Amino acid sequence: MKILKLDNSDLEEEFFEDTRLLGVVASLKDYQICWQLNQKLRFDLRNNNEIEIQLNKKNRCYFFTVFQYQEVNTALIHYLYNNQFDGEYLLPEFKHLDFLWLMKGDTMPDDRLNNIIASVRHVNGVQLVTELTNEKIRHKGHLIF
C-alpha cells in the first residue's frame, strides 16, 4: 500500500509572504489582551469564529481562537491567535508563548513594527513581546485558516 503525503510547502510559502509574526507572553485572557490592545493601538480586534483553528490530536479536537482586525484604508490585517487550548499548543515549538500575532496583507515597515512592539510591552499583564522569524516555525501549517 502506497501512502501519499500532501505537500503544503507552496501554500505555506504563499500564506507567509510579506508577513510579520510576534510572540506574546501575557497572563491575560484573550478577550482581556484584545481589549487592552484595542484601547492602546486604536484597533478593533474581534473574535472571528469563521477562521478558528481546529487541530485533531490524540483523538481529540482542540480549538484555537483567532481575533482579527483590518486596518482602515489598507490591506493590512492583524490576526491574534491563542497558542494554547486545554493543554495543547497551536505551535508546540513555542510552548512558552500565550499568543501569536500575525500581520499580513501589506508590508509592515520595521519602524512601525517596533512601535507596535513598544506599545504592547506597556500593556498590563504582558511579560514579553518578540518577533518570530518564519525559519523558526516548524508547524507553519497550523496558522493557516
C-alpha positions in Angstrom: 0.0 0.0 0.0 1.4 3.3 -1.1 0.8 6.3 1.2 0.6 9.7 -0.4 1.5 12.8 1.5 0.1 16.2 0.7 2.9 18.8 0.2 1.7 22.2 1.6 5.0 24.0 1.2 3.8 26.2 -1.6 0.6 27.1 0.2 2.6 27.9 3.4 5.1 30.0 1.4 2.4 32.0 -0.2 0.4 32.4 3.0 3.5 33.8 4.8 4.7 36.0 2.1 5.1 39.6 3.4 4.0 38.7 6.9 5.4 39.6 10.3 4.8 37.4 13.3 5.1 38.3 17.0 5.1 36.1 20.0 3.5 37.4 23.2 3.7 36.1 26.8 0.8 37.5 28.9 -1.0 36.5 32.0 -4.3 37.6 30.4 -7.3 36.0 28.8 -7.6 36.5 25.1 -10.5 39.0 25.4 -8.6 41.0 28.0 -5.5 41.4 25.9 -7.6 42.3 22.9 -9.5 44.9 24.8 -6.2 46.5 26.0 -4.7 46.4 22.5 -7.8 48.0 21.1 -7.5 50.8 23.6 -3.8 51.3 23.3 -3.5 51.0 19.5 -7.0 52.2 18.5 -7.6 48.8 16.9 -10.8 46.8 16.7 -9.6 43.2 17.2 -12.6 40.9 17.3 -13.0 37.2 17.6 -13.6 35.6 14.1 -15.2 32.2 14.6 -15.0 31.6 10.8 -11.2 31.3 10.9 -10.9 29.5 14.3 -8.2 26.8 14.0 -9.2 23.3 14.8 -6.5 20.6 15.4 -7.1 17.0 15.9 -4.6 15.3 18.2 -4.8 12.2 20.4 -8.4 11.5 19.2 -9.5 14.9 20.5 -10.4 18.3 18.9 -8.6 21.4 20.0 -9.9 24.9 19.1 -7.7 27.9 18.9 -9.5 31.2 18.7 -8.3 33.9 16.2 -9.0 37.6 16.7 -8.9 39.8 13.6 -8.6 43.5 12.7 -8.2 45.0 9.3 -6.6 48.5 9.2 -8.7 51.1 7.6 -7.7 52.1 4.0 -5.0 49.4 3.8 -4.8 45.7 3.0 -3.0 45.0 6.3 -4.8 42.6 8.6 -3.8 41.7 12.1 -4.6 38.2 13.5 -4.1 37.4 17.1 -4.1 33.6 17.8 -4.4 31.8 21.1 -1.4 29.5 21.2 -3.0 27.3 23.9 -6.1 25.3 24.3 -6.8 22.7 27.0 -3.1 21.8 27.4 -2.3 21.6 23.7 -0.4 24.2 21.6 -1.0 25.6 18.2 2.7 25.9 17.8 4.3 23.4 20.1 7.8 24.7 19.4 6.7 27.9 21.2 5.0 26.5 24.3 6.2 29.5 26.3 4.1 31.9 24.2 0.5 32.6 25.0 -0.4 34.5 21.8 0.8 34.7 18.3 0.2 37.9 16.4 0.4 37.7 12.6 0.4 40.8 10.4 -0.4 40.0 6.8 -1.8 41.5 3.5 0.5 44.5 3.3 4.1 45.3 4.1 4.9 46.2 7.7 7.9 48.5 7.9 10.4 47.9 10.7 9.8 51.2 12.4 6.0 50.6 12.5 6.5 47.1 13.9 8.9 48.4 16.6 6.2 51.0 17.6 3.7 48.2 17.9 6.1 46.1 20.0 6.8 49.0 22.3 3.1 49.7 22.8 2.4 46.0 23.5 5.2 45.9 26.1 3.3 48.6 28.0 0.1 46.6 28.3 -0.6 45.5 31.8 0.0 41.7 32.1 2.3 41.4 29.1 5.7 40.0 30.1 7.3 39.5 26.7 6.9 40.5 23.0 9.3 39.2 20.4 9.4 38.9 16.7 9.5 35.4 15.3 11.1 34.6 12.0 9.5 32.1 9.6 12.5 29.9 9.7 11.9 29.1 13.4 8.4 28.0 12.9 8.1 24.2 12.3 4.3 24.0 12.3 3.5 26.8 9.9 0.5 25.0 8.5 -1.2 25.3 11.9 -1.5 29.1 11.4 -3.2 28.8 8.0 -7.0 29.1 8.1 
